[in-house]
């Protein structure tokens, strides 16, 4: 029985991760408008209240050198944490649950498809802001 529960949990996680990877980048660009007051992406992106998000998908926490991250986020960087799709989705849903003492004040994106779409949109950008 214990094995069955573990297998079911693994299947749910795998489905969740693939759903995030299968987001719609065009729809994500529209959802990203909610983020643009604090973040930017693209070749001319600059840090705002939050860091620019070029190359964030798959990057280590605190990967933007010229941005002052919270000590809590920098602890995650030192621990080797990365912004994989699963972590980004959790963070976009409830930032304070992932980094309780982080700077991000945004309440989060509650819809799974919106988070998957934003991740797909962000995944298009290389660290230099060019599209892949």
N, C-alpha and C positions, 0 to 999 in steps of 0.2 A: 504493500500500500504506500509506504514511504517513497519507494521508487516511482510509482505512478504520479504522486504529487510533484516530485522533483521534475519528472519528464514534462508534466503539464505546465509547470512554471517555466521551464526552459523553452517550451513551444510558444508560450505567451510572449516571452522576452524576444525570441527570434522574430515572431510576427510583428511585434512592436518596432523592432529595429528596422525590419524591411519596409514597414509602412513609412517610417521616417525617411528612409533612403529613397523612397518612391514618391516623394513630394513633387508638387508642380511648381517649378521655378517662376513661371509667369505669375501664378497666383501668389507666390511668396513675395514677389516684388511689390504687389499691392498691399499685402499684410505688413511688409517692412515699413510702410509709411508711418505706422504707429511707433516705429523705433527711430525715425529720422530726426526727431528733435534732439536726440542724444548721440546717435551713431551715424556713421557714413561708410559707404563702400564705393569702390571704383578707383580709377587711376588718380583722380584728384582728391580722394578722400582725406580728410584731416580729422584729428581727434576733436571731439566736442566735449560735452559733459562726460560722455563715455568714450572709450577708445574706438578708432576705426576698426572695422571688422573684416578687412581683407585677409583672406587665408585663414580665417578662424576655424573652419571645419577641419578637424584633425590636428590643430595646433596645440601647443602646450598652453596651460593657463599663463596669463601674463606675458604673452608673446609679443606685444607691442612695446618696443624699447622706450619710446618717448612718451609714455603715458604713466601717470602715477596711480598704480593699482592699490586697492586696500590691502592691509597686512593679511587679512584672512585669505584673499585670493592668492597672494604671494606665498602663503603657507602651502596652498594647493600646488602651486608651481614647483616649490621645493620638494614636494612629495611625488612629483612626476605626473600629476594629473593632466589630462588632455581634454580638449573639446571635441570628443567623438559625438556622433549623432545622438546617442542615448543620453549623454551628459548634457548636451545642448538642449535637448527636448525637456529634460527635467528642469533645467535652469530657466528656460523660456516659460515653462508652466508656473513655476514658483521660485523666483530667484533667491528669496530669503531661506528657503528650505535647503538649497544646495550650498549657499554661502551666507549663513545667518548674519554675519557681521560685515557683509559686502556693501559696496556703495550703491548698487542698483536699486532704485526706488520703484521701478515699474512693478505693477501688481502681477503681471504675467499674462500669457496667452492660454486660455483654458481649453480651447478646441484642439484636438489631436491633429486634425488636418491642417490647421493654420501653422502649428509648430513645424510639421513636416514640410510644408510649403516654404516657410522662411529658411529652414535648414537647406532645402534644395536650392533656393535662391542664393544663399551665402556660399554654398559649395561651388558655385560657378567662378568665384574670384580667387585668383592667386594672391600670394602675399604682397605683390607689387600693385595689386588692383586691376591687373589685366584679367580678362575672362579666359577661362580654360578652353 
